[in-house]
Amino acid sequence: MKQALAAMALCLMCQVGGVAAAQPQSVIYFIGDGMGMEYLTAYRHFADDPATEQIEETVFDRYLIGSSATHPHGHELVTDSAASATALSSGVKSFNGAIGVDPHKEPVETLLERAKKLGYSTAMVSTSQINHATPASFAAHVDSRQKYDEIADQYLDNRIADKPWVDVLIGGGEQYFKRESRDLVEEFTALGYQYADSFAALESIEKAPALALLAPKGLPFAIDEPPANRLAIMTTKALALLPKDKPFFLMVEASEIDWCGHANDIACAMAEMRDAEEALQVLANYVAAHQHTVMVATADHSTGGLSMGSDGVYEWRASVVRGVKASANELVRKLQEAGNAWPAKWLELTAIELAPEQQTAIGPLVDALLGAETTADKNNAKTQLRAALLAVIDKASYTGWTTSGHTGGDVPVLAAGVDAEQFAGYQDNTAIAKKLFTRLHPVK
């Protein structure tokens, strides 16, 4: 089956738009996890300069060229990140939870793997753990995204010419690579990979191959902990490490837009969008300066059912969102630390004046957290307080949400570089991969 799929992909030059040139192209694939169209719209207003009359365009606006469907294989219609990333990486629809396998759980060839076979350098960058669903779907093959240890093992154990498929890995996830049962970091370094476990150490890495695991799991939210432009830093380093004398395949994921969307945390989500925009600008600058390079950016799905406007009010107050300086989780932690002085800390971190009835409602929730004795009681108190704080922010900004999960709408497609117009208009997510396969050619 692998051979049949490879042959099918090679024939795509004949089937997809006739833009494949003999010159091998470097391919940059940017995925904003959870970044539905409504996130681009909200971010445009969030990032707008209120001192000017016009609404300034964002980097997302500048390269927006089309849209993509996201549904998985079967009848569920709403995808998870694994099925969607498998479609984006291989051009094959699969089931929710699938990592680089088809509906029959058979491995499918990915763009990264094809590129490596053809002599390309390869790299993956992610703000989540690097073995999370989206990056995993480019370099591993398992039937469940939850098999984090197995995915990490495959990054090392799956080889081509006795070397791992990915030359540069930068993200979180150290706890999955340095385990009691196996130390993958030690094994990677034995193969010549330079290793970093912090942003300071990342600066000192000089060449590929390289592995950087910058957090135990996912990186802290951009709104909570510097560097706020962490994805741009990681992306810049990946580009610098890739050899200059041959083409490359680079996948970059802005992972935590999705996580903030699951939490229905608008300020967190907008900070992740800013982080994503800064990385996208780094990539766009690279494409502008290097011919024979194409960049495509899209989302795997949208998350949370975000709406600008709620409660029947025709308004969205971006200024309120700009005033919030911490994620909901961090707000809970800071209010707990402040104790009875929590109202002042709340005002400092959000600039939102609480109405008397809001302060009366939140006070007992803070007290419950302060008085909780068991872990279960503390977690329950945190959950209730977090929900109450987010409700205040949403009410003040007129932000709406429909779900804590994913939604099934189409997502944006952005493109730049060689024949970027090939990605214009509506397309299925599998079509993006099929078009990108035609850009990969043997490196001479």
Backbone hydrogen bonds, N-H to C=O, Kabsch-Sander energy under -0.5 kcal/mol:
donor,donor_aa,acceptor,acceptor_aa,energy
5,L,1,M,-2.5
6,A,2,K,-2.4
7,A,3,Q,-2.4
8,M,4,A,-2.4
9,A,5,L,-2.5
10,L,6,A,-2.3
11,C,7,A,-1.6
12,L,9,A,-1.3
13,M,10,L,-0.9
14,C,11,C,-1.8
15,Q,11,C,-0.6
15,Q,12,L,-0.7
16,V,12,L,-2.7
17,G,15,Q,-0.7
18,G,13,M,-0.5
19,V,16,V,-0.7
25,Q,439,R,-1.5
26,S,292,H,-2.6
27,V,248,F,-2.4
28,I,294,V,-2.6
29,Y,250,L,-3.1
30,F,28,I,-0.6
30,F,296,V,-3.0
31,I,29,Y,-0.5
31,I,252,V,-2.9
32,G,30,F,-0.5
32,G,298,T,-2.9
33,D,31,I,-1.0
33,D,254,A,-1.3
35,M,32,G,-2.1
36,G,34,G,-1.9
37,M,410,D,-0.6
39,Y,36,G,-1.3
40,L,36,G,-1.1
41,T,37,M,-1.9
42,A,38,E,-2.5
43,Y,39,Y,-2.6
44,R,40,L,-1.9
45,H,41,T,-1.4
46,F,42,A,-2.4
47,A,43,Y,-3.1
48,D,44,R,-0.6
52,T,49,D,-1.8
56,E,54,Q,-0.7
62,R,58,T,-1.9
63,Y,59,V,-1.3
64,L,60,F,-0.8
64,L,61,D,-0.6
65,I,413,V,-2.9
66,G,413,V,-2.0
67,S,425,G,-2.0
68,S,411,V,-2.4
69,A,427,Q,-1.9
73,H,94,S,-2.8
78,V,76,E,-0.8
79,T,77,L,-0.6
84,S,80,D,-1.9
85,A,81,S,-2.7
86,T,82,A,-2.3
87,A,83,A,-1.9
88,L,84,S,-2.6
89,S,85,A,-2.2
90,S,86,T,-2.1
91,G,87,A,-2.0
92,V,86,T,-0.7
98,A,95,F,-2.3
99,I,142,V,-2.2
100,G,98,A,-0.6
102,D,106,E,-2.7
105,K,102,D,-2.5
108,V,100,G,-2.0
111,L,89,S,-2.4
114,R,110,T,-2.7
115,A,111,L,-2.8
116,K,112,L,-2.3
117,K,113,E,-2.3
118,L,114,R,-1.7
119,G,116,K,-1.4
120,Y,115,A,-2.5
121,S,247,P,-2.0
123,A,249,F,-2.0
124,M,168,V,-2.6
125,V,251,M,-2.5
126,S,170,I,-2.2
127,T,253,E,-1.2
130,I,172,G,-2.8
132,H,129,Q,-2.3
136,A,132,H,-2.5
137,S,133,A,-1.7
138,F,135,P,-1.8
139,A,135,P,-0.7
139,A,136,A,-1.1
140,A,136,A,-1.7
142,V,99,I,-1.9
145,R,97,G,-0.8
147,K,144,S,-1.6
148,Y,146,Q,-2.1
151,I,147,K,-2.3
152,A,148,Y,-2.5
153,D,149,D,-2.6
154,Q,150,E,-2.3
155,Y,151,I,-1.6
156,L,152,A,-0.9
156,L,153,D,-0.9
157,D,153,D,-3.4
158,N,154,Q,-2.2
160,I,163,K,-2.8
163,K,160,I,-1.4
165,W,158,N,-0.7
167,D,122,T,-0.9
167,D,165,W,-0.6
168,V,122,T,-1.3
169,L,210,A,-2.1
170,I,124,M,-2.4
171,G,212,A,-2.3
172,G,128,S,-2.4
173,G,215,A,-1.5
173,G,217,K,-1.0
174,E,215,A,-2.4
175,Q,216,P,-1.7
176,Y,173,G,-1.8
177,F,173,G,-0.8
177,F,174,E,-1.1
178,K,174,E,-2.5
179,R,177,F,-0.7
179,R,182,R,-2.6
184,L,177,F,-2.9
184,L,182,R,-0.8
185,V,177,F,-0.9
187,E,183,D,-1.5
188,F,184,L,-2.9
189,T,185,V,-2.6
190,A,186,E,-1.7
191,L,187,E,-0.8
191,L,188,F,-1.0
192,G,189,T,-1.7
193,Y,188,F,-2.0
194,Q,209,P,-2.3
196,A,211,L,-1.8
202,L,198,S,-2.1
203,E,199,F,-1.4
204,S,200,A,-0.6
204,S,201,A,-0.8
205,I,201,A,-0.6
205,I,202,L,-1.2
208,A,241,L,-0.8
210,A,167,D,-2.4
211,L,194,Q,-3.1
212,A,169,L,-3.0
213,L,196,A,-2.2
214,L,171,G,-3.2
214,L,212,A,-0.6
217,K,218,G,-0.6
219,L,127,T,-2.9
224,D,221,F,-1.4
225,E,221,F,-1.6
230,R,227,P,-1.1
233,I,229,N,-2.0
234,M,230,R,-2.4
235,T,231,L,-2.6
236,T,232,A,-2.6
237,K,233,I,-2.1
238,A,234,M,-2.2
239,L,235,T,-2.4
240,A,236,T,-2.0
241,L,237,K,-2.1
242,L,238,A,-1.6
249,F,121,S,-2.5
250,L,27,V,-2.6
251,M,123,A,-2.2
252,V,29,Y,-2.8
252,V,250,L,-0.5
253,E,125,V,-2.5
254,A,31,I,-2.3
254,A,252,V,-0.5
255,S,253,E,-1.2
257,I,254,A,-0.6
258,D,33,D,-0.8
258,D,255,S,-0.9
259,W,255,S,-0.6
260,C,256,E,-2.1
261,G,257,I,-2.0
262,H,258,D,-2.7
263,A,259,W,-1.5
264,N,261,G,-1.2
265,D,260,C,-2.5
266,I,264,N,-0.7
269,A,265,D,-2.3
270,M,266,I,-2.4
271,A,267,A,-1.8
272,E,268,C,-1.9
273,M,269,A,-2.0
274,R,270,M,-2.0
275,D,271,A,-2.1
276,A,272,E,-2.5
277,E,273,M,-2.8
278,E,274,R,-2.2
279,A,275,D,-1.6
280,L,276,A,-2.7
281,Q,277,E,-2.2
282,V,278,E,-1.6
283,L,279,A,-2.0
284,A,280,L,-2.6
285,N,281,Q,-2.6
286,Y,282,V,-1.8
287,V,283,L,-2.6
288,A,284,A,-2.4
289,A,285,N,-1.3
290,H,286,Y,-0.9
290,H,287,V,-0.8
294,V,26,S,-2.4
295,M,416,A,-2.9
296,V,28,I,-2.5
297,A,414,L,-2.7
298,T,30,F,-2.3
299,A,412,P,-0.6
302,S,407,T,-0.8
303,T,34,G,-1.3
304,G,405,G,-3.1
306,L,303,T,-0.5
307,S,400,G,-2.4
309,G,307,S,-1.0
309,G,398,Y,-2.2
313,V,310,S,-2.2
315,E,313,V,-1.8
317,R,397,S,-2.3
318,A,316,W,-1.1
320,V,317,R,-0.7
321,V,317,R,-1.2
322,R,318,A,-2.5
323,G,319,S,-1.1
324,V,321,V,-1.4
325,K,349,L,-3.3
331,L,327,S,-2.6
332,V,328,A,-2.3
333,R,329,N,-1.9
334,K,330,E,-2.7
335,L,331,L,-2.6
336,Q,332,V,-2.2
337,E,333,R,-2.1
338,A,334,K,-2.0
339,G,335,L,-1.2
341,A,338,A,-2.0
342,W,339,G,-1.5
344,A,341,A,-0.6
345,K,341,A,-1.5
346,W,342,W,-2.9
347,L,343,P,-2.1
348,E,344,A,-2.1
349,L,345,K,-2.0
350,T,346,W,-1.6
351,A,347,L,-2.2
353,E,351,A,-0.6
354,L,352,I,-0.5
358,Q,355,A,-0.6
359,Q,355,A,-2.4
360,T,356,P,-2.3
361,A,357,E,-1.6
362,I,358,Q,-2.4
363,G,359,Q,-2.3
365,L,361,A,-0.6
365,L,362,I,-0.6
366,V,362,I,-2.0
367,D,363,G,-2.4
368,A,364,P,-2.4
369,L,365,L,-1.7
370,L,366,V,-2.5
371,G,367,D,-2.1
372,A,368,A,-0.7
372,A,369,L,-0.7
378,K,374,T,-2.4
379,N,375,T,-2.6
380,N,376,A,-2.3
381,A,377,D,-2.5
382,K,378,K,-2.6
383,T,379,N,-2.3
384,Q,380,N,-2.2
385,L,381,A,-2.4
386,R,382,K,-2.9
387,A,383,T,-2.1
388,A,384,Q,-1.9
389,L,385,L,-2.5
390,L,386,R,-2.5
391,A,387,A,-2.0
392,V,388,A,-1.5
393,I,389,L,-2.0
394,D,390,L,-2.9
395,K,391,A,-2.2
396,A,392,V,-2.4
397,S,393,I,-1.9
398,Y,394,D,-1.5
399,T,394,D,-1.9
400,G,307,S,-2.6
402,T,304,G,-1.8
403,T,304,G,-1.9
407,T,302,S,-2.2
411,V,68,S,-2.4
413,V,66,G,-2.2
414,L,297,A,-3.4
415,A,63,Y,-2.0
416,A,295,M,-2.2
418,V,293,T,-2.0
420,A,417,G,-1.4
422,Q,419,D,-1.9
423,F,420,A,-2.0
424,A,421,E,-1.8
425,G,65,I,-1.8
427,Q,67,S,-1.1
429,N,69,A,-0.9
431,A,428,D,-0.9
432,I,428,D,-0.9
433,A,429,N,-1.1
434,K,430,T,-2.2
435,K,431,A,-2.4
436,L,432,I,-2.2
437,F,433,A,-2.4
438,T,434,K,-0.9
439,R,436,L,-1.6
440,L,437,F,-1.3
443,V,118,L,-2.8
444,K,442,P,-0.6
